[in-house]
Amino acid sequence: MKILIEGERYSLDSLLEIFDDPKFFIQDGYFGTINCVGYYHSLLTKNVVYILPKVFIQEGKVFGFTPQDLFDSNLQISFKHDSNYNWIRQLLVYFYNSLAEFKKRYRSTIIIDSSQSFELNSNLGLNEYSYLDLVLTFTNFYKKNKNTILYRHIEFISNQAKKAKWEKTIRTSLPIIVSKKLPLYTEIRNNQKKVNDEEELLSYFFSILNHFKTEHDLPISFDKTYRIITGHNFEKLQRTGLSRLRKIKHRYFADTLKRMYQLCELYFSKTDLSSPKRKKEEFISVRNYNIVFEDMVDKLFTEDIYDNSVDSISIQKLKHNEDGKIIDHIFQYKSLIDTENIFYIGDSKYYKSNAEAGKLSTYKQFTYAKNVIQHNIDLFNRNQPYPNTRYRDETTEGYNISPNFFIYGHLYDENNFDTPELIKYSAPKTSYHFEGRLFDRDTLFVLQYKINFLFVLKSYTHSNSGRINQFRESAKEKFRHEFLEYFNDPSACHYRFYEKDFGDSLPEFVNTNFKILNGKAIKIQESTLLLALHEKDEINVELLNLLDDFTIKMLE
């Protein structure tokens, strides 16, 4: 097993020893720079290689090692056998499964621009098993069916117990001690001989499983009564197993045995040297891993866009802007100022840990928000707005606040795959045309968040919709709550809020003072005016005079 890191440089000789061709790195003199993320397995050298994302680099180290030390083969032995590194083995499985999940979703996802389709590269068919798939499938199959398999094995042996020679059996065999400390003899000495049609298949299956256990230090154990083929005989079985297996195909009718046969057939198909279809290597690699990260986060926040409902089709239009830009994440949730809904717009940022979005990313995010606002205004002008969604108030011509957020992958605790650790990160970024006009369409804010990358990785590969829905609702509430915290803190956002119920006189008041209130006020409820006073407006005498009978308002 080898672990490489995206974007890191390694000696060219070392890379050529594990890769059959240089498509996974860019050569630069005597070095090669890894230019993708993925999984690679050479069926000739038997190397399994993981190319992990750069997000795992923290202060120049990965798992406490420099990328070059991590590449050292001596450390790989520790990862395979040291119990302190169980989390790394777990991580590698989740990482591989995330690539397979992205590959499966790739054909139908609406996130990926067709111009980027070349970024996913694999020689594995959509329904084809990789070597690592087989390792995981064999292991999971055995864990789920080991009792059934052991029962059938013992049942066969028990059927031979007629006219048993117990003296010879007790003298020459060791029993299994079961409940109540009773001995169970799995080898019965008698004169009756019967051929076990299942024994040969069981022998092949457990020989393969034992090989996987030895190669990858799998946390499984099985009964020693099964006939295990090892060493040189197993290497011979790898070459000839497919033809030997097919000679006994007609013997099996039980579902468990048929599935066991299929798994053995898949394995031998990959190791049979005589097969002209046998591949020399298998791989899944992705350049621009930010595309995968976006899809992983989007599955957490906006998976409902993939259904066929009318609302989902409308949201897809919002994701794909008229100017060609594609929004990473968008969902409807409660407005910050009233009971209507508003669209929350998010952008996944795939960086090394502790990096932050620059001016270009911030500008693009504000452009996404402006596009969504304009789309909603177009619908409003056609009298076809989204239900319970309000962007512009006709009375004041003020615009609702559009919540935006950046979300970064981060590592908190290497053993934590189960909690999101969604934490506000750094100061919010702002953009405006007129300072002090909060309800102007060009006044925009974006909050920044870190999320546990290991949680995202695991959630992406698990189909627990209840768990994802629970996170989704709590995250949406968290975004709204922390936007409210920001706007309710005058020292942070530089605004104070005031409100007054005018009854029927609200339109007249707004018309009379429109120039003073422009961009600073918006109607909420039926007749209540909400006014955002910027700290620089505290010297605006005209505006301050309008605040008579207004009460201080905390957004909630």
C-alpha positions as CSV (number, residue, x, y, z in Angstrom):
1,M,0.0,0.0,0.0
2,K,1.2,3.5,-0.9
3,I,-0.2,6.8,0.1
4,L,0.5,9.9,-2.1
5,I,-0.8,13.5,-1.7
6,E,-2.2,15.6,-4.4
7,G,0.2,18.4,-5.5
8,E,3.3,17.0,-3.8
9,R,6.6,16.2,-5.6
10,Y,8.2,12.8,-5.5
11,S,11.3,11.3,-7.1
12,L,10.6,10.2,-10.6
13,D,12.2,6.8,-10.1
14,S,9.9,6.1,-7.1
15,L,6.8,7.0,-9.1
16,L,7.7,4.9,-12.0
17,E,8.1,1.9,-9.7
18,I,4.5,2.0,-8.7
19,F,2.7,3.4,-11.8
20,D,2.7,1.7,-15.2
21,D,2.5,5.0,-17.0
22,P,2.9,8.7,-16.1
23,K,-0.7,9.8,-16.4
24,F,-1.0,10.4,-12.6
25,F,1.8,13.0,-12.4
26,I,3.6,15.7,-14.3
27,Q,7.3,15.2,-14.9
28,D,9.7,18.0,-13.9
29,G,13.3,16.9,-14.3
30,Y,14.0,14.1,-11.8
31,F,10.8,14.7,-10.0
32,G,7.1,14.2,-10.6
33,T,4.2,16.3,-9.2
34,I,1.0,14.4,-8.5
35,N,-1.8,16.1,-10.5
36,C,-4.9,14.2,-9.4
37,V,-6.7,12.4,-6.6
38,G,-7.7,8.8,-6.8
39,Y,-7.1,5.1,-6.4
40,Y,-4.7,2.9,-8.4
41,H,-4.0,-0.9,-8.3
42,S,-1.4,-2.7,-10.4
43,L,-2.4,-6.3,-11.0
44,L,1.2,-7.1,-12.0
45,T,3.1,-5.5,-9.1
46,K,0.1,-5.8,-6.7
47,N,0.6,-2.3,-5.5
48,V,-2.5,-0.5,-4.1
49,V,-2.0,3.3,-4.2
50,Y,-4.2,6.0,-2.7
51,I,-3.7,9.6,-3.9
52,L,-5.3,11.7,-1.2
53,P,-6.6,15.3,-1.5
54,K,-4.4,18.2,-0.3
55,V,-7.0,19.0,2.4
56,F,-5.2,16.4,4.6
57,I,-2.1,18.6,4.7
58,Q,-1.9,20.6,7.9
59,E,1.1,22.7,8.6
60,G,3.1,20.7,6.0
61,K,2.2,17.3,7.5
62,V,-0.2,14.5,6.8
63,F,-1.3,12.3,9.7
64,G,1.8,13.7,11.6
65,F,4.2,12.8,8.8
66,T,5.7,14.8,5.9
67,P,4.3,13.7,2.5
68,Q,7.7,12.2,1.7
69,D,7.9,10.2,4.9
70,L,4.3,9.0,4.3
71,F,5.5,7.6,1.0
72,D,8.2,5.6,2.7
73,S,7.3,1.9,2.6
74,N,8.3,1.3,6.2
75,L,5.5,3.5,7.4
76,Q,2.9,1.6,5.3
77,I,3.6,-1.5,7.3
78,S,2.7,0.4,10.5
79,F,-0.5,1.6,8.9
80,K,-1.5,-2.0,8.0
81,H,-0.8,-3.6,11.4
82,D,-0.7,-0.9,14.1
83,S,-4.0,-0.6,16.0
84,N,-3.3,3.1,16.5
85,Y,-3.8,3.6,12.8
86,N,-7.2,1.9,12.5
87,W,-8.7,5.4,11.6
88,I,-6.3,5.7,8.6
89,R,-7.5,2.3,7.2
90,Q,-11.1,3.4,7.8
91,L,-10.4,6.7,6.1
92,L,-8.9,5.0,3.0
93,V,-12.0,2.9,2.6
94,Y,-14.3,5.9,2.8
95,F,-12.1,7.8,0.4
96,Y,-12.2,5.0,-2.2
97,N,-16.0,4.7,-1.7
98,S,-16.4,8.4,-2.3
99,L,-14.6,8.1,-5.7
100,A,-16.9,5.2,-6.6
101,E,-20.0,7.1,-5.5
102,F,-18.9,10.2,-7.5
103,K,-18.3,7.9,-10.5
104,K,-21.8,6.5,-10.1
105,R,-23.5,9.9,-9.8
106,Y,-21.3,11.5,-12.4
107,R,-23.4,10.5,-15.4
108,S,-26.6,12.1,-14.1
109,T,-25.4,14.9,-11.8
110,I,-26.4,18.4,-12.8
111,I,-23.4,20.0,-11.0
112,I,-20.7,19.0,-13.4
113,D,-20.3,21.2,-16.4
114,S,-19.9,19.2,-19.7
115,S,-16.7,21.1,-20.4
116,Q,-15.2,19.5,-17.3
117,S,-16.2,15.9,-18.2
118,F,-12.7,14.9,-19.0
119,E,-11.6,15.4,-15.3
120,L,-13.0,12.0,-14.3
121,N,-10.7,9.2,-15.6
122,S,-11.2,5.5,-15.0
123,N,-10.8,2.2,-16.8
124,L,-13.5,0.6,-14.6
125,G,-16.9,0.0,-16.1
126,L,-20.0,1.4,-14.3
127,N,-20.9,-2.0,-12.8
128,E,-17.4,-3.4,-12.7
129,Y,-15.7,-4.5,-9.5
130,S,-12.2,-3.2,-8.7
131,Y,-9.7,-5.1,-6.6
132,L,-10.6,-3.0,-3.5
133,D,-14.3,-3.6,-4.2
134,L,-13.7,-7.3,-4.0
135,V,-11.7,-7.0,-0.7
136,L,-14.6,-5.0,0.9
137,T,-17.3,-7.2,-0.6
138,F,-15.7,-10.5,0.5
139,T,-15.3,-9.1,4.0
140,N,-18.8,-7.8,4.3
141,F,-20.3,-10.9,2.8
142,Y,-18.5,-13.1,5.3
143,K,-19.5,-10.9,8.3
144,K,-23.1,-11.0,7.3
145,N,-23.3,-14.8,6.4
146,K,-20.6,-16.4,8.6
147,N,-23.2,-18.1,10.9
148,T,-25.1,-19.5,7.9
149,I,-21.8,-20.8,6.3
150,L,-20.6,-22.3,9.6
151,Y,-24.0,-24.0,10.1
152,R,-24.0,-25.6,6.7
153,H,-20.4,-26.8,7.3
154,I,-21.3,-28.3,10.7
155,E,-24.5,-29.7,9.4
156,F,-22.7,-31.7,6.7
157,I,-20.2,-33.1,9.3
158,S,-23.1,-33.9,11.6
159,N,-24.7,-36.0,8.9
160,Q,-21.7,-38.2,8.9
161,A,-22.0,-39.0,12.5
162,K,-24.0,-42.1,11.9
163,K,-22.2,-45.2,13.5
164,A,-19.5,-42.9,14.7
165,K,-16.4,-44.3,16.4
166,W,-16.4,-42.0,19.4
167,E,-13.3,-43.4,21.0
168,K,-11.2,-42.7,17.9
169,T,-13.0,-39.3,17.4
170,I,-12.2,-38.1,21.0
171,R,-8.6,-39.4,20.7
172,T,-7.8,-37.8,17.4
173,S,-9.9,-34.6,17.2
174,L,-10.2,-31.3,19.1
175,P,-13.8,-30.1,19.8
176,I,-15.2,-26.6,19.6
177,I,-16.5,-25.5,23.0
178,V,-20.0,-24.0,22.6
179,S,-22.6,-22.7,25.1
180,K,-22.7,-24.3,28.5
181,K,-19.2,-25.6,27.9
182,L,-20.4,-28.5,25.7
183,P,-17.9,-29.9,23.2
184,L,-18.9,-29.9,19.5
185,Y,-16.8,-32.3,17.3
186,T,-16.5,-31.1,13.8
187,E,-14.5,-34.1,12.6
188,I,-16.3,-37.4,13.2
189,R,-14.5,-40.7,12.7
190,N,-16.7,-43.4,11.1
191,N,-16.7,-45.8,8.3
192,Q,-19.3,-43.9,6.2
193,K,-17.8,-41.8,3.5
194,K,-19.7,-39.0,1.7
195,V,-18.5,-36.4,-0.7
196,N,-19.2,-32.8,0.4
197,D,-20.2,-30.9,-2.8
198,E,-19.9,-27.6,-0.9
199,E,-16.4,-28.2,0.5
200,E,-14.5,-27.2,-2.7
201,L,-16.4,-23.9,-3.0
202,L,-15.9,-23.1,0.7
203,S,-12.2,-23.9,0.3
204,Y,-11.8,-21.5,-2.6
205,F,-13.8,-18.8,-0.8
206,F,-11.9,-19.0,2.5
207,S,-8.6,-19.2,0.7
208,I,-9.3,-15.9,-1.0
209,L,-10.6,-14.4,2.2
210,N,-7.5,-15.6,4.0
211,H,-5.3,-14.0,1.3
212,F,-7.1,-10.7,1.7
213,K,-6.7,-11.0,5.5
214,T,-3.0,-11.5,5.2
215,E,-2.4,-8.8,2.6
216,H,-4.5,-6.1,4.2
217,D,-4.6,-7.2,7.9
218,L,-8.4,-7.4,7.9
219,P,-10.1,-7.6,11.3
220,I,-11.8,-10.9,10.7
221,S,-11.3,-14.5,11.9
222,F,-12.8,-17.8,10.8
223,D,-12.9,-21.4,11.8
224,K,-9.8,-23.4,11.1
225,T,-11.8,-26.5,10.0
226,Y,-12.1,-24.9,6.6
227,R,-9.5,-26.2,4.1
228,I,-7.3,-23.2,3.3
229,I,-5.0,-23.1,0.3
230,T,-1.9,-20.9,0.9
231,G,1.5,-20.1,-0.4
232,H,2.6,-21.6,-3.8
233,N,-0.6,-23.6,-4.1
234,F,-2.7,-20.4,-3.8
235,E,-0.7,-18.7,-6.5
236,K,-1.4,-21.7,-8.7
237,L,-5.1,-21.4,-7.8
238,Q,-5.1,-17.7,-8.9
239,R,-4.0,-18.8,-12.3
240,T,-6.3,-21.8,-12.7
241,G,-9.1,-21.0,-10.3
242,L,-11.6,-19.8,-12.9
243,S,-11.6,-23.0,-14.9
244,R,-11.6,-25.2,-11.8
245,L,-14.5,-23.1,-10.4
246,R,-16.7,-23.5,-13.5
247,K,-16.5,-27.2,-13.3
248,I,-18.5,-27.2,-10.1
249,K,-20.9,-24.4,-11.0
250,H,-23.9,-26.7,-11.4
251,R,-23.8,-27.9,-7.7
252,Y,-25.1,-24.8,-6.0
253,F,-28.7,-23.7,-5.6
254,A,-28.9,-22.0,-2.2
255,D,-28.7,-18.1,-2.4
256,T,-25.7,-17.9,-0.1
257,L,-23.6,-20.4,-2.0
258,K,-24.6,-18.9,-5.4
259,R,-23.4,-15.5,-4.2
260,M,-20.2,-17.1,-2.8
261,Y,-19.6,-18.6,-6.2
262,Q,-20.1,-15.3,-8.0
263,L,-17.6,-13.6,-5.7
264,C,-15.0,-16.3,-6.3
265,E,-15.6,-16.0,-10.0
266,L,-15.1,-12.2,-9.9
267,Y,-11.8,-12.7,-8.1
268,F,-10.4,-15.4,-10.4
269,S,-11.4,-13.4,-13.4
270,K,-9.0,-10.7,-12.3
271,T,-6.1,-13.1,-11.5
272,D,-6.4,-15.6,-14.4
273,L,-3.3,-14.9,-16.4
274,S,-4.7,-16.8,-19.4
275,S,-7.6,-14.4,-19.9
276,P,-7.1,-12.0,-22.8
277,K,-9.4,-9.5,-21.2
278,R,-7.3,-9.3,-18.0
279,K,-6.3,-5.7,-17.2
280,K,-2.8,-4.8,-16.1
281,E,-4.1,-2.0,-13.9
282,E,-7.3,-0.4,-12.6
283,F,-7.8,3.2,-11.5
284,I,-10.2,6.0,-10.7
285,S,-8.6,9.4,-10.8
286,V,-10.1,12.9,-10.6
287,R,-8.4,16.1,-11.5
288,N,-9.8,19.3,-10.1
289,Y,-11.0,17.5,-6.9
290,N,-13.0,20.6,-6.0
291,I,-15.7,19.2,-8.3
292,V,-16.0,16.1,-6.1
293,F,-15.9,18.1,-2.9
294,E,-18.7,20.3,-4.2
295,D,-20.8,17.2,-5.0
296,M,-20.1,15.8,-1.5
297,V,-21.2,18.9,0.3
298,D,-24.2,19.4,-2.1
299,K,-25.4,15.9,-1.2
300,L,-25.5,17.1,2.4
301,F,-27.4,20.3,1.7
302,T,-29.4,20.1,-1.5
303,E,-29.9,16.4,-2.4
304,D,-33.6,17.2,-3.1
305,I,-32.6,18.9,-6.4
306,Y,-32.2,15.5,-8.0
307,D,-35.9,14.6,-7.7
308,N,-38.5,15.2,-10.4
309,S,-40.7,17.7,-8.6
310,V,-41.7,21.0,-10.1
311,D,-39.8,22.9,-7.3
312,S,-36.6,20.9,-7.9
313,I,-36.7,21.8,-11.6
314,S,-37.0,25.5,-10.7
315,I,-34.1,25.3,-8.3
316,Q,-32.0,23.7,-11.0
317,K,-32.6,26.8,-13.1
318,L,-31.3,28.8,-10.2
319,K,-28.2,26.7,-9.9
320,H,-27.5,27.2,-13.6
321,N,-27.4,30.9,-14.1
322,E,-28.1,32.6,-17.5
323,D,-24.5,33.8,-17.7
324,G,-23.2,30.2,-17.5
325,K,-22.2,30.3,-13.9
326,I,-23.1,27.3,-11.7
327,I,-24.0,27.7,-8.1
328,D,-22.6,25.0,-5.8
329,H,-25.4,24.9,-3.2
330,I,-28.8,26.6,-3.0
331,F,-31.8,26.0,-0.8
332,Q,-34.9,27.8,0.5
333,Y,-35.2,28.6,4.2
334,K,-36.7,31.2,6.5
335,S,-35.9,34.8,5.8
336,L,-33.9,36.8,8.4
337,I,-36.4,39.6,8.7
338,D,-39.9,38.1,8.3
339,T,-41.9,34.9,7.9
340,E,-41.2,34.6,4.2
341,N,-38.6,32.3,2.7
342,I,-35.3,33.3,1.0
343,F,-32.7,31.4,-1.0
344,Y,-29.4,30.7,0.9
345,I,-26.5,30.4,-1.5
346,G,-23.3,28.5,-0.7
347,D,-20.0,27.9,-2.3
348,S,-17.6,25.0,-1.4
349,K,-14.0,26.0,-1.2
350,Y,-11.5,23.1,-1.7
351,Y,-8.2,24.4,-0.2
352,K,-5.5,23.2,2.1
353,S,-6.6,23.4,5.8
354,N,-6.8,27.0,7.2
355,A,-6.7,28.6,3.7
356,E,-9.3,31.3,2.9
357,A,-11.2,32.4,-0.2
358,G,-9.6,35.4,-2.0
359,K,-11.0,38.4,-3.7
360,L,-11.9,36.5,-6.9
361,S,-13.9,33.8,-5.1
362,T,-15.7,36.5,-3.1
363,Y,-16.6,38.5,-6.2
364,K,-17.9,35.4,-7.9
365,Q,-20.0,34.5,-4.9
366,F,-21.6,38.0,-4.9
367,T,-22.3,37.6,-8.6
368,Y,-24.1,34.3,-7.9
369,A,-26.3,36.1,-5.3
370,K,-27.1,38.9,-7.8
371,N,-28.1,36.4,-10.4
372,V,-30.4,34.7,-8.0
373,I,-31.9,38.0,-7.0
374,Q,-32.4,39.0,-10.6
375,H,-34.0,35.6,-11.5
376,N,-36.5,36.1,-8.6
377,I,-37.3,39.7,-9.7
378,D,-37.9,38.4,-13.2
379,L,-40.4,35.9,-11.8
380,F,-41.9,38.7,-9.7
381,N,-42.4,40.9,-12.7
382,R,-44.2,38.0,-14.5
383,N,-46.4,37.5,-11.4
384,Q,-44.9,34.0,-11.0
385,P,-42.8,34.2,-7.9
386,Y,-41.7,31.2,-5.8
387,P,-44.4,30.4,-3.2
388,N,-43.8,32.2,0.2
389,T,-40.6,33.8,-1.2
390,R,-40.1,37.6,-1.3
391,Y,-37.1,39.4,-2.6
392,R,-38.5,42.9,-3.2
393,D,-41.0,44.9,-1.3
394,E,-43.3,47.0,-3.5
395,T,-44.0,49.6,-0.9
396,T,-40.5,50.6,0.0
397,E,-38.7,49.1,-3.0
398,G,-36.3,47.6,-0.5
399,Y,-34.7,44.2,-1.0
400,N,-34.6,41.3,1.4
401,I,-31.3,40.2,2.8
402,S,-29.7,37.4,0.8
403,P,-27.7,35.0,3.0
404,N,-24.5,33.6,1.4
405,F,-21.8,31.3,2.8
406,F,-18.5,29.8,2.0
407,I,-17.8,26.3,3.3
408,Y,-14.3,24.8,3.7
409,G,-13.2,21.2,4.4
410,H,-11.2,20.9,7.5
411,L,-9.7,18.2,9.8
412,Y,-10.5,18.5,13.5
413,D,-10.0,15.0,14.9
414,E,-8.7,12.1,12.9
415,N,-11.0,9.7,14.7
416,N,-14.1,11.8,14.2
417,F,-16.2,10.6,11.2
418,D,-19.6,11.1,12.8
419,T,-20.0,14.8,13.8
420,P,-20.0,17.7,11.3
421,E,-18.2,20.3,13.4
422,L,-19.7,23.0,11.3
423,I,-18.0,26.1,12.8
424,K,-18.1,29.8,11.8
425,Y,-14.7,30.7,10.4
426,S,-13.1,34.1,10.0
427,A,-14.9,37.4,9.5
428,P,-17.8,37.8,7.1
429,K,-17.1,39.4,3.7
430,T,-19.2,42.3,2.5
431,S,-20.0,44.1,-0.7
432,Y,-22.2,47.2,-1.3
433,H,-22.9,50.0,-3.7
434,F,-24.1,52.5,-1.2
435,E,-22.7,52.1,2.3
436,G,-25.5,52.2,4.9
437,R,-28.2,50.8,2.6
438,L,-28.8,47.3,4.0
439,F,-31.9,46.7,2.0
440,D,-30.3,47.7,-1.3
441,R,-30.0,44.8,-3.9
442,D,-26.2,45.4,-4.1
443,T,-25.6,45.1,-0.4
444,L,-24.4,41.5,0.2
445,F,-22.8,39.5,2.9
446,V,-21.1,36.1,3.0
447,L,-20.3,34.2,6.2
448,Q,-17.5,31.5,6.2
449,Y,-17.7,28.1,7.7
450,K,-15.4,25.1,8.3
451,I,-16.8,21.5,8.2
452,N,-15.3,18.3,9.3
453,F,-14.0,16.8,6.0
454,L,-14.1,13.2,7.5
455,F,-17.8,13.6,8.2
456,V,-18.5,14.9,4.7
457,L,-16.5,11.9,3.3
458,K,-18.4,9.3,5.3
459,S,-21.8,10.9,4.8
460,Y,-21.3,11.0,1.0
461,T,-20.8,7.2,0.9
462,H,-23.6,6.2,3.3
463,S,-27.3,6.0,2.3
464,N,-28.7,7.0,5.7
465,S,-31.1,9.6,4.5
466,G,-32.5,10.2,8.0
467,R,-29.1,11.1,9.3
468,I,-28.4,13.5,6.3
469,N,-31.9,15.1,6.7
470,Q,-31.2,15.7,10.4
471,F,-27.9,17.4,9.6
472,R,-29.5,19.4,6.8
473,E,-32.2,20.9,9.0
474,S,-29.7,21.6,11.9
475,A,-27.3,23.2,9.4
476,K,-29.9,25.5,7.9
477,E,-31.0,26.6,11.3
478,K,-27.4,27.2,12.3
479,F,-26.8,29.4,9.2
480,R,-29.9,31.5,9.9
481,H,-29.1,31.8,13.6
482,E,-25.6,32.9,13.1
483,F,-26.6,35.4,10.4
484,L,-29.0,36.8,13.0
485,E,-26.3,36.9,15.6
486,Y,-24.2,38.9,13.2
487,F,-26.8,41.5,12.3
488,N,-27.9,41.8,16.0
489,D,-24.4,42.8,16.9
490,P,-23.9,46.5,16.0
491,S,-20.1,46.3,16.6
492,A,-19.9,43.6,13.9
493,C,-22.4,44.6,11.2
494,H,-22.5,48.4,12.1
495,Y,-26.4,48.4,12.0
496,R,-29.1,48.9,14.5
497,F,-32.7,47.9,13.7
498,Y,-35.9,49.8,14.5
499,E,-39.6,49.1,13.7
500,K,-42.9,50.8,13.8
501,D,-46.5,49.7,13.0
502,F,-48.0,52.5,10.8
503,G,-51.4,50.9,10.1
504,D,-52.9,52.4,6.9
505,S,-50.6,55.3,6.9
506,L,-47.5,53.3,5.9
507,P,-47.6,54.0,2.2
508,E,-48.0,57.8,2.8
509,F,-45.1,57.8,5.2
510,V,-42.8,56.0,2.8
511,N,-43.8,58.1,-0.2
512,T,-43.1,61.3,1.8
513,N,-39.7,60.2,3.0
514,F,-38.7,57.9,0.2
515,K,-35.3,59.6,-0.6
516,I,-34.3,59.3,3.1
517,L,-35.6,55.7,3.5
518,N,-34.3,54.4,0.1
519,G,-32.4,51.2,0.8
520,K,-32.6,51.6,4.5
521,A,-36.2,50.4,5.1
522,I,-38.4,47.5,4.2
523,K,-42.0,46.6,5.0
524,I,-42.5,43.5,7.1
525,Q,-45.9,42.0,8.0
526,E,-48.9,44.0,6.8
527,S,-48.1,47.5,8.0
528,T,-44.8,47.4,9.9
529,L,-41.7,49.3,8.7
530,L,-38.3,47.8,9.6
531,L,-35.4,50.4,9.4
532,A,-31.7,49.5,9.5
533,L,-29.7,52.5,10.9
534,H,-26.0,52.4,9.9
535,E,-23.6,53.8,12.5
536,K,-22.7,56.6,10.0
537,D,-26.3,57.6,9.9
538,E,-26.3,58.6,13.6
539,I,-25.3,62.1,12.5
540,N,-28.1,62.2,9.8
541,V,-30.6,64.5,11.5
542,E,-33.3,64.0,9.0
543,L,-33.3,60.3,9.4
544,L,-33.0,60.5,13.2
545,N,-36.1,62.7,13.3
546,L,-38.0,60.0,11.6
547,L,-37.3,57.5,14.4
548,D,-39.7,59.1,16.8
549,D,-42.0,56.4,18.1
550,F,-39.9,53.7,16.6
551,T,-38.8,50.9,18.9
552,I,-35.5,49.0,18.8
553,K,-35.8,45.7,17.1
554,M,-33.8,42.5,17.4
555,L,-34.0,40.2,14.4
556,E,-35.3,36.8,15.3
